[in-house]
Amino acid sequence: MNELGREVANKAALAVAQFQKRAGGKLDYSPESLAVVEEMLAEAAEYADQMDQGSVNALVQLMGSYILQVAYKEHGGIFYWHDAEDQPVLVVGEPAFRVALMTFSKVSGRLSGDEGDNIPFFYSGFSERATSATPGTDALYM
């Protein structure tokens, strides 16, 4: 795992440490645990407008990293920094194909109250594409 991957893993572990009690012990890095992440983000969305920007950014990074770590544990891959979006991206399948996942924007949207940014649905689309990709596939989920 590269340095960025270690940073993502550390932030994901911090998310687990901070939110495991609220999650009822269900933050186990499984795709199924993302239902609890969705539930927590929906709750946080009710209060996001009362949070300072630093707290919102920290929550986005923690939860976004947790989702990336779920994907890494299920599909492997390599972490890169996406300069234009200013966030990590997990790329799976190289060199045969590339299916990439960026989560910070999706978590931010969910925190803003957009129910269309449903985390389990988003992850499911990525995971299905990563599992069924054929040579030459090049897809980005964000």
N, C-alpha and C positions, 0 to 999 in steps of 0.2 A: 504494500500500500504506500502511495506517495505521501508527501507532507500534507497536502491539502486533504487527502483522505483521512489522515490522522486527525486533522482539525475537525473535520465533519464528524468523525467517530467520537471525539471528545465532547463536542457540543451536543451530540445525540445522547451520550451518557449523562451529561448534565441535565438534559430535558427529562430523562428517566428519573434521575435523582430528585429533581424538583417537583415532578408531577405524578410520580408513581402512586402516592397515597390517594390523590384525587382520582386517578385512573383505576383505583381498586386493584392495583397490582397487575394490570393487564398490558402494561407497556413492555412487551417481550420481543420487540423487533419483528413480529409477524405481520403479514398483510392484514390479518384480522384485527390487529391492534389499532389500525388506522380508523376504525369506527369510533374508538374512544377519543382519538385525536380530533376527529371531526366534531364530536360532541363537545369537547373542551374548547375548540375554536369557536363553535357556535355560541357557547356561553360567554367567552371572552369578547366576542363581537358586540355583545350588549353593553360592554363597558369600555370598548376600545377608544371611543371619543373622549373618555375621561382620563385616559392614560397619556403620559408624556411620550414624545416621539422615541426617546431612548428605550423606554420599556416596550413599546410596540416593536421596534427594531430587534430587540433582544428576543422577544417571543417569536418573531418571524424566523430568526436565525436558529433558535433552539428547535422549534417544531419542524422547520424546513430541513434541518440536519437530521432529525429523527426519521423523517420520511425518506430522505436520501439513504440513510443507513439501512432502513428496511429493504430498499431496492438493492443496495449493494449486497446484503446478506442473501437475498434471493437470486440475484442475477450476476453478481460480480461486477466487473467493469473497472474503469479508470476515472478518477476525478480530474477535472480541468477547471480553470477559472474562466468564466465567460465575461470578458471585459465590458462588452456593450450592456449587459444586464447586471453587472456588478454582483455576481453570485456564483457559487459552485455549480457545476453541471456534471452529472454522472453519465458516462458514455459506455454502453455495453455492446459487445459483439465484434469489436474491431479485431482484425481487419476485414473480416468477411462482410459485415454490415455495421451500421451505426444506429442505435436507438438511444437517444439522449433524454435525460430528465433534469429539469430545473424546477425547484419547489418553492423558492422564496416568494416569487410573484403570486403563486397560487395561494400560499398561506396568507399573504398580505390581502389578497382579494377576499378570502374567507373571513379574515378579521374585520374587513370593512362591511361585512354583512351580506356579501354576495353568496346566496345559497347555490348558485350555479358553479361555484368553485368547490364543489363537494370533493373532499379528499379521497375517500375510498373509490369513488367513480373515476376520478382522475388517475389514481394509481393503477386501477384495474385496466384502464386503456393502455397505459404504458406497459404494464406487465404482460398483457396479452400480445402486444406488438413485439416486445423483446423476446418472448417465447416462440412466436411464429415467424419471426423475421427470416427472410431469404437473402442470399447473397445480393449485395447492391442496395439493400434497403437503407434509407437515410431519413430518419424521422426525429423530430424534436418535440417533446412534451413539456409545456411550460404554462 
